[in-house]
Amino acid sequence: MNFRTINLVIGREYSTRVKKKSFLILTFVVPVLFAVLCFLPSYLMLHTKEKTQQVAVIDNSGIVMPWLESGESAVYTDFSGSEADSVKASLATLGMDVLVVISPLDSAASVSVQTFSNKPAGVDFADALKSKVNKAVEDYRIRSYDIAGLDKILKDVKADIKVQEFTLGEDGRETVSESGIYMIVSMIFGMIIYMFIALFGGMVLSSVIEEKSSKVIEVIVSSVKAIDLMFGKIIGIALVALTQFLLWIILTMVLLVGANAAFGLSDMVKSADTAQMMQMAAPGMDAGVDLETLAQEGPDELSVVLTTIANIPWGKMLIAFLVFFILGYLLYASMFAAIGSAVENEADSSQLQLPATIPLVIGFFIAFIAMRNPYSAVVWWGSIIPFTSPIVMLARIPYGVPGWEIVLSAVLLLLTFMLIAWASAKIYKAGILVFGQKSTWKDLWKWLKQK
């Protein structure tokens, strides 16, 4: 390989792509979408008022209506004694959105419930109604036993146990943790690395096909070796990917900070105990926990969340992200470059591309398993096998992974990339100059065996 030639190809590929309108549009549009996804749910919860539904109730059981308390989401009006068909026919005239018909009590001291509305009432309404009716029936059944104080007895024996999670550090200190936070971080990193590898690996495939179909490749190969062109193209697009990723992070953070300043989302957390939060979350401070106090009072929920976030090994996460993204991208980009060299249009590439993308998709699904069961054998092997490790290892790290496993996974990924790159270079060298035929896996194997 001629490194001077590769550098020229890298420079050409990088400068060409960063000057494209599509690069500029994606660079500025994606951070806006990320910021909206982070900001919009909180904004809607704070400022969106749910429409109050007017509900007519025909209670033939005589026990449910007292339990249907009106609130912001629904106002219940008693229409018991009215004919259901008559009310259904005049819902709009009566100013009602929903009609609820409750049957008489049956032999099992239960009821059936039917709702009628011109538009679907919604899942939240149905769930709330079901809960109220269940409570009414349960109360009736309790009273039917005619045991003095039975209601209080049942309330006293009912348990609502809260599980307090603690993580033991290497020095033996306990810190409060929350498994849900680890699952969210695991999901985010797994999805990001899957998306980036698929996106920028596909960009290599499209670039190779574009040059080959336009016959520009014949001119380029006359002055540049095919293998130098392939590696220059792969590395050039990798630099474009890293540039775009860095810009996405910076712009997203700027937008989130600006949105928070403009709309005051920080008001959501004013009720949190700031002193406790800072003491528990600040790095380097004593994170010891008074177990007896927590058992009696329970930790502040926001403090638990922030403490868990602080306990995640962010340095290891970011380094691992860069290592596994770069190596994972290089691995799949090499395969995509070889596939692109064998076809003249993207339609013909689907047959050859499928076996190369299946491992990537499998890794994505294993990452979902890792969110709930990060210590299973499937997840462990998924984080070690090179074709799935870029995604699965990133999904495992928030839960804590020994350093030797990360190093082993990265080394195997590097060695596999070198092997695949060698094979892809041989295929690329032969396939890039083949025109006018549909290449098959048999052709790729024949080119691979050529000296």
N, C-alpha and C positions, 0 to 999 in steps of 0.2 A: 504493500500500500504506500502511496505517496501522500504524506501528511500535508504537504504544501498544497497539493491539488484538493485534498479533502477540505482544508481550510477555505479555499476559494469557493467550493461548492456550498459549504456551510454559510459563508457570507452572502452568497447569491440567494440561497433558499431563505435565509432569515430576513434579509432586506426586502425581498420580493413579497413575502407574506405579511410583514408588519405594515407595509404600505397599502395593503389591500383594504377596500372599504369594509369587507366582511370582518376583518380583524378589528378594525376600529369600532364597528357597530357592536360586535360581541363584547369587546372590552368595556364599553360603557353601558350596554343594555343588561348584561348578566349581573353586575353589582346592584343595579336598580332592582332587578327581580329578586335577588337574594335579600336586599334590604326590605323590600315589600313583604316577602315571606316571613321575615323576622318581626316586622313592625305591625303589619296589618291585623293579625289575630288579636294582639294586645289592644290595638286602637279600637277594633270592633267591639271587644268585650267592654271597654270603658265607655264608648260613646253610642253604641247601638242599643236602642230600646226595643225589646221584643213586643210585637203586637199582641194586645190582650184579646183573647178569643171569648166571645159570648156563647155560653153553653146552656142549652135547655136540657133539663133532666126529668125523665119520667121514671120515678123510683117505685116499681111495683113490689119491692121487697120490704119497704118501710124501715130499712136499717142503714142504707148507704148515704142518703142525702145529708144527714148531720155531719158526715165525715168529709163532704165535698166543700172544703173551705175555699172561698175565692181569694185570688191573689193577683199579682201583676201579669201572670201569663194567661189566666183564665178566670172568668166570672161565671159562677154557676147559678142558674135560676130554676126554681122548682116548678115544673109543669105536671107534677103527678096528678092523675085524674083525667088528664087530657088524652085524646086519641092520638096514637103515634103517627098514623097516616095523615091526620089533619095537620099536625105540627110539621111533619116532613114537607108537606106541600106548601107551607107558608113560612119557611125558615127565614127567607129574606125579608118578608113583610114584618115578621116579628122582631127583626133586628138580631137574629141569632146566626151564629156561624156553624154550630154543631148541635146535633140532637143525640143525647145519650139515653138509651132505653135499658133499664135494669129489670131482669125477670123476677118473678116471685121466688121466694126461698123454696128449694127442693127438699127431698127427703134427707139429703146429706148436708143440710144447712149451708148450701152454697147458692150462688147466683150465676147467671150468664149476662154478659154485657155486650150491647151492640151500639155502634156509633154511626151516624148518618151526617154527611156534610156535602155541600156543593163542590168543595175543594178538599184535597187530602188534609187532615188535621195536623199531621206531623208526628214524628216518632216521639218527641219529647212529651207532647200532650198525651199520647197513648200510654207511655210509661208512667207518667204522673197519675193518670186515671186508674191504671191497673194497681198501683201502689195504694191509693186511697181506698179502692174497693176491697182489696185484700185485708187492709187494716180493719175495715168495717165488719167483714165476715169473721175475721179472727176474734174481734171483740165480742161479737154475738155468740160465737161458739164458747168463749171463755165464760160468758155470763150464763149460758145454758147449763153449765155444770153446777151452778148454784153453790159454789164453795166459797166461803167467806175469805176475802183477801187473796183469791186466786190470781187476779190481775197483778197484784203487787209481787206475789211469789214468782210469777213468770218473769217479771221485769228484773227481780233480784237475781235470778239464776242465769239470765241472759248475759253472755260475756262478749266483750268487744276488746280483744287483746291487740295491742299495738307492738309490733316487732321493732325493737331498736337495734340498728346494725352498727357494728364497730369494726374497724380495720386495725389489725395489729401491725405496727411498724417493726423494722428490724431491731430497733432499740427497745421494743416491748411496749411502747406507748399506744394507747387506744385513741382512735379518732372516729368521730361519728361519720357514717357513710350512708349512701342511698343507692341501691342497686339500679333504680330507674335512670339515674344520671349516667351511670356507666353504660347502660343500654343505649341511651340517646347518643352519647359521644361515639360509641362503637358503630352505631348505624350511620351517623354523619360521615365519619372517616371512611367507612367501607363503601358508601355510595359515591363519595367524591372521587376516590381513587379508581373505582370501576368506571365512572363517567369519563374521567380524564384519559384513562388508558384507551377506552373504546373510541373517544372523540378524536384524540390526536393520532392514534394508530390508524384509524380510518382515514385521517388526513394524509398520511403517508401513502396509503393505497390509492386514494384519488389522485394524488400528485403524480405517482408513477404512471397510472393509466392515462392521465391527461397528456403527459409528455409523449408517451408511446403512441397514442391514437392520433396525435397531431404530427407525427413523424419528426418532431424536434429532436427526439432521442438519437436519431441517426447522426445528426450534426454534432450533438454533444459527445457521443461515444467516440467520434473520430478524433477527439482531442483529449478526452478524459476516460480513464479506465472505468469499466462498469462497476467494479467493486468500490472504487473511490467515490463514484457518483452515488451509489446506494448508501454508504455510510455517511457521506456528506449530507445527503437528503434527510436521513434519519436524525442525525445530530442537530441539523439546522432546525427541523421542526420541533425537536425537543427543547431547544433554546426559545423558540417562539412560545411553546407551551408554558415554560417556566416564567417567561416575561409576562404573559397574559395572566397566569395564576397570581403572580405578585401584584399586578395592577388590580386584579379582582379583590384581593384581600384589602389593599389600601383604600380603594374606592368604596368598598362595602362598609368598612369601619368609619370612613368619613360620613357616609350617608346615614348610618345608624346613629352616630353621635349627633349629627345635625337634626335628625328626626326626633331624638330624645330631647334636645334642647328646645325644639320648636313646639312639640306637643306635650312635653312634661310627663313622659311615661314613667319617670322615676317616682312619681307620686304613688305608684302602685305599691311601693315597698317602704313607705314612710313609717308604717306601723312596726317594722322589724326592729329588733333590739340591735342597734348599730354597734355598740361596744362589744356585745357578745359575739356578733358576727365577725368583727375585725380580729378579735382575740383568737377565735377558732380557725379563721381562714388565713391569717397572715403567715407567710412562710417564715420559718426560723423561730417562731414563738412556741412556747410550750403548748403542745396540743393535747396534753393529758386531760382526761375526762373524769369528772366526779360521777361515778356510776350510780351511787346512791341518790344523788340529787336528780340525775336524769331519770332514774326509775320513778321518782315521785312526781316530777314536774314535766318531764319530756322536753327535748330540745326544741328550739324555735325552728320551724320548717324551713324558712329561708336560710337560716344559719347552717342547717344540715345540707341543703343544696350547695351552698357556697363552699362549705368545708369539703364536701365530696369533690367538687370541681378543683379545689386547691390541691387535693390529694392525688389527682390524676398526674402521672409523670409526663407533663407537657413537653419538657425538653426531649425526652426519649420519643414521644409521639411525633414531634415535628421532624426530628432527625430520621426516624424510621419512615415517616411519610415521604421525605425526599428520596431516601435510598430505595425504597420499594417502588415508588412511582417511577423513578428514573430507570431502574432495572426492569420493572414490569413493562414499562413503555418500550424500552429497547428490545425486549424479548418479542412482544407482539408486533412491534413495528417492523422487525426483521422478517417475521412471517408474512405480514401484509405486503411488504415490499416485494418479496418473492412471488406472492400471488398476483400482485399488480403487474409484474413483469411478464406474466404468462398469459395475460388477456389484453384485449384491445378496447373493452368497454366495461362499465361497472355491472351491467346486466349479466355478462359472462362470468363475473367474479364470484357470484353468489354460491355456486356449487363448490368452488375451491375454498371459499372463505368460511363456510359453515363449520368444518372440523377445527378451524383455528379459533373460532369465536366460542365454541361450546365450552371449553375449559374456563374461559372468562366468565361465562354465565353461571357455570357450576360454582365457581368461586364466590359469585355474588349471592347465590342461594345458601351456601355454607356460612357466609358472613351473617345471614339472618339467623341461622341456628346458633352462631356464636354469641349473639346478643342475649339469648336466654340461657344457653348452656355452654359457656366458653371453655369448659374443661372436658368436654366429650372427646372420644377418640377420633370421630369424624372431623371435628374442628381442629384438633391437634395436627392430624395428617394434612388437612387442607392448608394449614399455615406453614407446612414444611415442603410440600410438593410444589415445585417452582411455578407451574402453570396456574395455580390458584393462590399461592402464598401472598402475592402483592395485596390482594383484597382481604383475605382471611386474617393474616397477621395483624393488619391495621385494626381489624375489628376485635382482636384478642387483647391487644396491648393495654387498653384502659383497665382491664381486669387484673393486670399484673402478669408479665411474662418474663421468665428468667433470661438474663442476657445471653446465655449460651444458645438458647433456642432462636433468638433473633439473629445472632451471628451465623448459626448453622443455616437458617432459612435464607439469609442474604447471600451466603457463599454458594449454596446450591443454585440459587437463582442466577447468580453471576456466571457460574460454570455452564448452566443450561443456556443462557444467552449466548455465550461464546460458541457453544456447539451449534445452536440454531443459526447464529449469524454466519458461521462458516458454511453451513448447508444452504442458507438463503443466498449467500453471495454466489455460490456455484449455479444455483437455479437462475438468479437474476442475470448473471453474465450471459447465460445461454438464451434465456427467455426474452430478454429485452429487445433482441433483434429478430425475433420470430414474428412474422405477420401473416395474416390471411388464413389462420386456422384456429379452431377452438382447442385449447390445451386441456389435457386431462391429468389426473394424478399419475398416470402411466408416463406421460411426457415429463412431468416434474421429476419422477424417479430416474428416468433416462438421463436427464440433464445433470442430476445429482451425481450420477456415477461417472460422468465424463471427467477426464483428467485435465 
